[in-house]
Amino acid sequence: MTKVLIAFYSRSGVTEALARAIADGAAAKGAEVRLRRAREFVSAETMALATGWAEAAAAMNARHAAPTEADAEWADAIIFGSPTRFGGVAAELKAYIDSLGGLWFQGKLNGKVGSAFTSSSTVHGGNEATILSLFNPMAHLGLVIVPTGYADPALFRAGTPYGASSVSWNEATPPTADDLEVARFQGGRVASIAGDLAAGRANAARDAAIDEAGRESFPASDPAATLV
């Protein structure tokens, strides 16, 4: 079974809604999915400055565990999700990505699939820029980056060719039906490609083991024996 980690940050629940749709798309392809929400590291006083922030965070934290290094090692595919923050990834999710340095150093993330999604408050709030900024650490981690492309008709109505997205119009408006359709497609696409890559690695390892067993069973002949 293909294993998919969706590590996201969401303040009001908009990005969470996209994450859940991506999870549905991956699960529909038979994948085992872990949904994980990155945690705040700002003070309670800071969170209190934004109405509803603390309450929404508590509710989402009750639904989703925090992402861990073990989650990333477990996964065949890692899908990062973040709202735009001044045209880039939220610090909460970036802190999780930065925590993966140990796995990076050991090469344990090489060859896993990576993908990204986002949401913004305004139409030109940085959706594409945020997803593209997430491709940079994916490349450093050794992930095989899988965008949505225009591989499904839904991409001509919503989202971006880089990943699913939505606009909340400064009112935490939930993703549209088209936004969610793109997200489900992205989850399914990532799960399918990750499954193909994992199967290819398994087959290669099996073939290598068979070759090694064959060499041990039939050692090279003594060159002198061929002269008899």
Buried (B, 14 or more C-beta within 10 A) or exposed (E): EBBBBBBBBBBBBBBBBBBBBBBBBBBEBEBBBBBBBBBBEEEEEEBEEEEEBBEBBEEBEEEBEEBBBEBBBBBBBBBBBBBBBEBBBBBBBBBBBEBBEEBBEEEBBEBBBBBBBBBBBEEEBBBBBBBBBBBEBBEEBBBBBBBBEEEBEBBEEBBBEBBBBBBBEEEBBBBEEBBBBBBBBBBBBBBBBBBEBBEEEEEEEEEEEEEEEEEEEEEEEEEEEEEE
